[in-house]
Amino acid sequence: MMNNRMKLVNTLLLIMALAGGTVVDAYAQKITQQQRRERMDSVLASRYYRTPYDTNYVVRPEGRLTLKVRLNQTGNTFHAKGTVNDVYSKADLSTSHKTTLSIGASYRGLSASLAINPSKMSGSYKDYEFNLNYYSSRISIDFSYQRSESLTGDVERDGRGVQTMESGDLTLKVVNLAGYYAFNHHRFSYPAAFNQSYIQRRSAGSWLAGISYQGGIIETSDDLKARNQNAPDVSIDIGHIGIGGGYGYNWVLGKKWLIHITMLPTFVVYNRNKMMVNGERKEAQHMRFNMIFNERAAIIHNFSSRYFAGATLVMNNSIFDDKVVVVNQNKWRARALVGIRL
């Protein structure tokens, strides 16, 4: 009987020891995970508040988390004209406007967003567009790629009248890239205007050095040529690299309003223009006037340290004139936003 009691006591002690060990292990694991989260947050906070700016002019906003809702709209117009084998051709085209609604979150400078296109969900919008924007104290980059079949407009051929192009008749593929360096990066902030990760406290401007690239192709679709044998077989191919400089300015009004404007023209140093009409190809000749213009504008209102709203505009305009082929493109993106900092 005594032996049975001792066995029972030993068994209970063993169970309690194992249970206690499990609790201790679980508690230790919980502490370790919490320490890891705290360490990660400390690293992000140190990186986030390690500002390269003069804090009399630019500061980080309060709060760890920033939430934003943005309404975006983009568009593109394209104009080209040239003479191939003594036949003058002209094209005036534009894509349908793309409207999206995006929701974004930023924690200690790490950002993610999700965009919804109601027209694409309903099937009425079939174009594709990708935008990538990077804004830092010194260097900022705007990149966009667009593939569109919604081009509409007129293509005129000398002596043969005007051919009206409907959605699906043409295919556009175009890349726009603009990068710029701010010399007065200690007092002037692009992020304050375009992603609200900083707040501009005092007005400041900066001279900018920039590089631009535009490249793409417009061509008549196989569907159009199959439906209409008299339709012109047109292909317009462009590619340009520009280098230049400009100026950007952040104007602070009443500590709550920020108005931003940038003009950055670049001169084309590399040119690849060609137009092909019904198999006849004409290369670009000596350049007369070739430039890419990058314009940026924004207006931001901070209602308080937590709430803000605003609108931004990014534009890329180009004109290429080489006596044979003249090409003009106007790409733009407008955005309205409202956000909260927590």
C-alpha positions as CSV (number, residue, x, y, z in Angstrom):
1,M,0.0,0.0,0.0
2,M,2.8,2.4,0.9
3,N,4.6,1.5,-2.4
4,N,1.5,2.4,-4.3
5,R,1.2,5.8,-2.6
6,M,4.8,6.6,-3.3
7,K,4.3,5.7,-6.9
8,L,1.3,7.9,-7.1
9,V,3.2,10.8,-5.4
10,N,6.1,10.4,-7.8
11,T,3.8,10.3,-10.8
12,L,2.0,13.5,-9.7
13,L,5.3,15.3,-9.1
14,L,6.5,14.2,-12.6
15,I,3.3,15.5,-14.2
16,M,3.6,18.8,-12.3
17,A,7.2,19.2,-13.3
18,L,6.4,18.5,-17.0
19,A,3.5,20.9,-16.9
20,G,5.6,23.5,-15.1
21,G,8.3,23.1,-17.7
22,T,5.7,23.5,-20.5
23,V,4.4,26.7,-19.0
24,V,7.9,28.1,-18.5
25,D,8.8,27.2,-22.1
26,A,5.6,28.8,-23.4
27,Y,6.3,31.9,-21.3
28,A,9.9,32.1,-22.5
29,Q,8.8,31.7,-26.1
30,K,6.3,34.5,-25.6
31,I,8.9,36.8,-24.1
32,T,11.3,36.0,-27.0
33,Q,8.7,36.8,-29.6
34,Q,7.8,40.1,-27.8
35,Q,11.5,41.0,-27.6
36,R,11.9,40.3,-31.3
37,R,9.0,42.6,-32.1
38,E,10.4,45.3,-29.8
39,R,13.8,44.9,-31.3
40,M,12.4,45.1,-34.9
41,D,10.3,48.2,-34.0
42,S,13.4,49.8,-32.4
43,V,15.5,49.2,-35.6
44,L,12.7,50.7,-37.8
45,A,12.2,53.6,-35.4
46,S,16.0,54.4,-35.4
47,R,16.0,54.2,-39.2
48,Y,12.8,56.2,-39.5
49,Y,13.9,59.1,-37.3
50,R,17.4,59.2,-38.6
51,T,16.5,62.2,-40.8
52,P,19.0,63.7,-43.3
53,Y,17.2,67.0,-43.1
54,D,17.6,70.3,-41.2
55,T,14.8,69.8,-38.7
56,N,14.2,73.6,-38.7
57,Y,12.8,73.0,-42.2
58,V,11.7,69.3,-42.4
59,V,10.6,66.8,-39.7
60,R,9.0,63.4,-39.4
61,P,5.3,63.3,-38.6
62,E,4.1,61.9,-35.3
63,G,2.8,58.4,-35.1
64,R,4.0,55.0,-36.2
65,L,1.3,54.1,-38.7
66,T,-0.1,56.1,-41.6
67,L,-3.2,55.1,-43.5
68,K,-4.3,56.7,-46.8
69,V,-7.1,56.4,-49.3
70,R,-6.3,57.7,-52.8
71,L,-8.3,58.3,-56.0
72,N,-6.1,58.2,-59.1
73,Q,-6.7,59.0,-62.7
74,T,-4.2,58.8,-65.6
75,G,-4.3,59.6,-69.3
76,N,-2.0,59.7,-72.3
77,T,-2.2,61.7,-75.6
78,F,0.0,61.0,-78.6
79,H,0.6,63.1,-81.7
80,A,2.8,62.3,-84.7
81,K,3.3,63.5,-88.2
82,G,5.8,62.9,-91.0
83,T,6.3,62.5,-94.7
84,V,7.3,59.0,-96.1
85,N,7.9,58.8,-99.8
86,D,6.3,62.2,-100.4
87,V,3.1,61.0,-98.6
88,Y,2.2,63.1,-95.5
89,S,0.7,61.3,-92.5
90,K,-0.6,62.6,-89.3
91,A,-1.9,60.8,-86.1
92,D,-3.8,62.4,-83.2
93,L,-4.6,59.7,-80.6
94,S,-5.5,59.4,-76.9
95,T,-6.1,56.6,-74.5
96,S,-9.2,56.3,-72.3
97,H,-8.8,57.7,-68.8
98,K,-7.9,55.1,-66.1
99,T,-9.5,55.6,-62.7
100,T,-8.4,53.6,-59.6
101,L,-9.1,53.7,-55.9
102,S,-6.1,52.6,-53.7
103,I,-5.7,52.0,-50.0
104,G,-2.2,52.3,-48.5
105,A,-0.5,51.8,-45.2
106,S,2.9,52.8,-44.0
107,Y,4.6,51.7,-40.8
108,R,7.9,53.4,-39.8
109,G,8.6,54.1,-43.5
110,L,7.7,50.6,-44.8
111,S,4.7,51.0,-47.2
112,A,2.2,48.8,-49.0
113,S,-0.9,49.6,-51.0
114,L,-3.8,47.9,-52.9
115,A,-5.4,49.4,-55.9
116,I,-8.9,48.7,-57.3
117,N,-10.0,49.6,-60.8
118,P,-13.9,49.5,-61.0
119,S,-13.9,49.7,-64.8
120,K,-11.5,46.8,-65.1
121,M,-13.7,44.7,-62.7
122,S,-16.7,45.4,-64.9
123,G,-14.7,44.5,-68.1
124,S,-15.0,47.9,-69.7
125,Y,-11.3,48.8,-69.2
126,K,-8.8,46.4,-70.7
127,D,-5.6,48.5,-70.6
128,Y,-2.7,47.8,-68.3
129,E,-0.5,50.3,-66.4
130,F,2.2,50.0,-63.8
131,N,3.6,52.9,-61.8
132,L,6.5,52.9,-59.4
133,N,7.5,56.0,-57.4
134,Y,10.5,56.5,-55.1
135,Y,11.0,59.7,-53.1
136,S,13.9,60.3,-50.8
137,S,15.8,63.3,-49.5
138,R,18.3,63.4,-52.4
139,I,17.0,61.2,-55.2
140,S,13.5,60.7,-56.6
141,I,12.3,58.4,-59.4
142,D,9.0,58.2,-61.3
143,F,8.5,55.2,-63.5
144,S,5.5,54.1,-65.5
145,Y,4.7,51.4,-68.1
146,Q,1.5,51.5,-70.1
147,R,0.0,49.0,-72.5
148,S,-3.2,50.3,-74.1
149,E,-5.6,49.1,-76.7
150,S,-8.1,52.0,-76.0
151,L,-6.4,54.5,-78.3
152,T,-8.9,56.5,-80.3
153,G,-8.4,59.3,-82.8
154,D,-7.7,60.1,-86.4
155,V,-4.9,59.0,-88.8
156,E,-4.7,61.3,-91.8
157,R,-2.9,60.4,-95.0
158,D,-2.3,63.0,-97.7
159,G,-4.8,62.5,-100.6
160,R,-6.6,59.6,-98.9
161,G,-8.7,61.3,-96.3
162,V,-8.9,60.6,-92.6
163,Q,-9.1,57.2,-91.0
164,T,-10.9,57.2,-87.6
165,M,-9.4,54.8,-85.2
166,E,-11.6,53.2,-82.6
167,S,-10.8,51.4,-79.4
168,G,-9.0,48.1,-80.3
169,D,-7.7,49.4,-83.7
170,L,-4.3,50.4,-82.3
171,T,-1.9,49.1,-79.6
172,L,0.3,51.4,-77.5
173,K,3.3,50.3,-75.4
174,V,5.2,53.1,-73.7
175,V,7.7,53.6,-70.9
176,N,8.3,56.9,-69.0
177,L,11.1,57.3,-66.6
178,A,12.3,60.5,-64.7
179,G,14.9,60.7,-62.1
180,Y,16.2,63.8,-60.3
181,Y,18.7,64.8,-57.7
182,A,17.9,67.7,-55.2
183,F,21.0,69.8,-54.4
184,N,19.4,71.5,-51.4
185,H,18.3,68.1,-49.9
186,H,18.8,69.3,-46.3
187,R,15.9,71.8,-46.5
188,F,13.8,70.7,-49.4
189,S,11.7,67.5,-49.3
190,Y,10.0,65.8,-52.2
191,P,8.5,63.1,-49.8
192,A,6.6,65.9,-47.9
193,A,4.7,66.7,-51.1
194,F,4.2,63.3,-52.7
195,N,4.1,60.6,-50.0
196,Q,3.6,62.6,-46.8
197,S,6.4,60.7,-44.9
198,Y,7.9,64.1,-43.9
199,I,6.4,67.5,-43.1
200,Q,7.9,70.6,-44.6
201,R,7.9,73.2,-41.8
202,R,9.4,76.2,-43.7
203,S,9.4,77.1,-47.3
204,A,12.4,76.0,-49.3
205,G,13.4,75.2,-52.8
206,S,16.2,73.4,-54.6
207,W,17.9,73.2,-58.0
208,L,17.6,69.8,-59.6
209,A,19.6,67.6,-61.9
210,G,17.6,65.2,-63.9
211,I,17.5,62.4,-66.5
212,S,14.5,61.3,-68.5
213,Y,13.6,58.4,-70.8
214,Q,10.7,57.9,-73.1
215,G,10.3,54.9,-75.3
216,G,7.5,53.0,-76.9
217,I,5.6,51.9,-80.0
218,I,2.2,52.5,-81.6
219,E,1.0,50.2,-84.3
220,T,-2.2,49.2,-86.0
221,S,-3.7,45.9,-84.6
222,D,-4.1,42.7,-86.6
223,D,-7.8,42.9,-85.9
224,L,-8.1,46.2,-87.7
225,K,-6.1,45.0,-90.7
226,A,-8.3,41.9,-90.9
227,R,-11.5,43.9,-90.8
228,N,-10.5,46.6,-93.2
229,Q,-8.0,46.0,-95.9
230,N,-7.9,49.7,-96.8
231,A,-6.8,50.6,-93.3
232,P,-3.2,52.1,-93.1
233,D,-0.6,49.8,-91.6
234,V,1.1,52.3,-89.4
235,S,3.9,51.8,-86.9
236,I,5.5,54.7,-84.9
237,D,8.6,53.8,-82.8
238,I,10.2,56.2,-80.4
239,G,13.1,56.1,-77.9
240,H,14.8,59.1,-76.2
241,I,17.1,59.8,-73.4
242,G,17.3,63.4,-72.0
243,I,19.6,65.1,-69.5
244,G,18.9,68.5,-67.9
245,G,18.0,70.4,-64.8
246,G,15.3,72.4,-63.2
247,Y,13.9,73.8,-60.0
248,G,11.5,72.6,-57.3
249,Y,9.9,74.6,-54.5
250,N,7.9,73.8,-51.4
251,W,5.8,76.8,-50.2
252,V,4.5,76.5,-46.7
253,L,1.5,78.7,-45.8
254,G,0.2,79.1,-42.2
255,K,2.0,75.9,-41.0
256,K,-0.8,73.7,-42.4
257,W,-0.7,74.2,-46.2
258,L,2.0,73.0,-48.5
259,I,2.1,73.9,-52.2
260,H,4.7,72.2,-54.4
261,I,5.7,72.9,-58.0
262,T,8.6,71.5,-60.1
263,M,9.8,72.2,-63.6
264,L,12.5,69.9,-65.0
265,P,13.2,70.2,-68.7
266,T,15.8,67.7,-70.2
267,F,17.5,67.9,-73.6
268,V,17.5,64.7,-75.7
269,V,21.0,63.4,-76.1
270,Y,19.9,60.1,-77.7
271,N,17.1,59.8,-80.3
272,R,15.5,56.9,-82.0
273,N,12.4,57.9,-84.0
274,K,11.0,56.1,-87.0
275,M,7.7,55.8,-88.7
276,M,6.5,53.0,-91.0
277,V,3.5,53.3,-93.2
278,N,2.4,50.3,-95.3
279,G,5.8,48.8,-95.2
280,E,7.7,52.0,-96.1
281,R,10.2,52.9,-93.4
282,K,11.6,56.3,-92.6
283,E,14.3,56.8,-90.0
284,A,14.8,59.9,-87.9
285,Q,17.2,62.5,-89.3
286,H,19.2,65.3,-87.6
287,M,17.4,66.6,-84.6
288,R,16.0,70.1,-84.6
289,F,14.2,70.4,-81.3
290,N,14.0,67.4,-78.9
291,M,13.0,67.8,-75.3
292,I,11.3,66.0,-72.5
293,F,9.6,68.1,-69.8
294,N,8.8,66.8,-66.3
295,E,6.3,68.7,-64.3
296,R,5.2,68.0,-60.7
297,A,2.6,69.8,-58.6
298,A,1.0,69.1,-55.2
299,I,-1.1,70.8,-52.6
300,I,-1.3,69.2,-49.1
301,H,-3.3,70.4,-46.1
302,N,-2.6,69.1,-42.5
303,F,-5.8,69.6,-40.6
304,S,-3.9,68.5,-37.4
305,S,-0.9,66.4,-36.5
306,R,-3.1,63.3,-37.4
307,Y,-5.3,64.2,-40.3
308,F,-4.3,65.4,-43.8
309,A,-5.6,65.6,-47.3
310,G,-4.4,66.8,-50.7
311,A,-3.9,66.4,-54.4
312,T,-0.9,65.7,-56.7
313,L,-0.2,65.9,-60.4
314,V,2.7,64.3,-62.3
315,M,3.2,65.0,-66.0
316,N,5.7,64.0,-68.7
317,N,5.5,66.0,-71.9
318,S,7.8,65.6,-74.9
319,I,8.3,67.0,-78.3
320,F,10.7,65.5,-80.9
321,D,11.2,67.2,-84.2
322,D,13.8,65.9,-86.6
323,K,12.5,67.4,-89.9
324,V,11.0,64.0,-90.9
325,V,9.1,62.6,-87.9
326,V,7.6,64.9,-85.3
327,V,6.3,63.2,-82.2
328,N,4.6,64.7,-79.1
329,Q,3.5,62.7,-76.1
330,N,1.6,64.0,-73.0
331,K,1.4,61.5,-70.1
332,W,-0.2,62.6,-66.8
333,R,-1.4,61.2,-63.5
334,A,-3.7,63.1,-61.0
335,R,-4.3,61.9,-57.5
336,A,-6.6,63.0,-54.6
337,L,-5.8,61.7,-51.2
338,V,-6.9,61.7,-47.5
339,G,-5.0,60.2,-44.7
340,I,-4.6,59.6,-40.9
341,R,-1.6,59.1,-38.7
342,L,-1.8,56.8,-35.7
